[in-house]
Amino acid sequence: MSEDVSPARMRASNSDRERVSEVLRAAVTDGRLDMEEFEERLNRAQEARTLGELPAITADLLPPEEQPVRIDSEPMVSWFTTLTRRGRWVALPDEQAGAVVGRTEIDMRQALLTHSHHRMTVSTFLGRVVIDVPEGVEVRIRGWSFLGRRSTNARRSTMSDPPVLEIDGFCLFGTVRVRAPRRRLFLGRRRTRPQINR
């Protein structure tokens, strides 16, 4: 994807529009929206063509961290608290993430990656950063640690050109953990054919 395309101008998918619609249905059910407001916003959601048209529709219904679609590019750094980013959000290249005496949780399993090779600078000081990635993403951890730990359970991808998440930065008295889904093992019994007496 071209680097000239901003997140707001990226095309919205059916699933993006449906995420917004689900929030609107919940809002009209519990009385935060009347039917007229609901129908007007639902039409806007269904007619949206870009991601930039969606956040304003639910901006007054949920806090920023719970919005169904996020296109903000603020650094994901926690200071003496817990910061969470999950759901549908646009992952931009060269993003900054970290934790200073805090915890940062980043869920990339539903994120929209603008590049197949995604670089992220992740640093910690007496803190912990946990990143969840989808199955099939190859994780490469670089940078340095001092009395800290940086690790991942993601295995090398078997695809010829897999999506890559490259982690750089430092870890000082902290932890950086990148988690991939565990592969399921099917250990069912092998079926044997019944013997037939002739």
Buried (B, 14 or more C-beta within 10 A) or exposed (E): EEEEEBBEEBEBEEEBBEBBBEBBEBBBEEEBBEEEEBEEBBEBBEEBEBBBBBBEBBEEBEEEEEBBBBBEBEEBBBEEEEBBBBBBBBBBEEBBBBBBBBBBBBBBBEBBBBBEBBBBBBBBBBBBBBBBBBEBBBBBBEBEBEEBEBEBEBEEBEEEEBBBBBBBBBBBEBBBBBBBBEEEEEEEEEEEEEEEEE
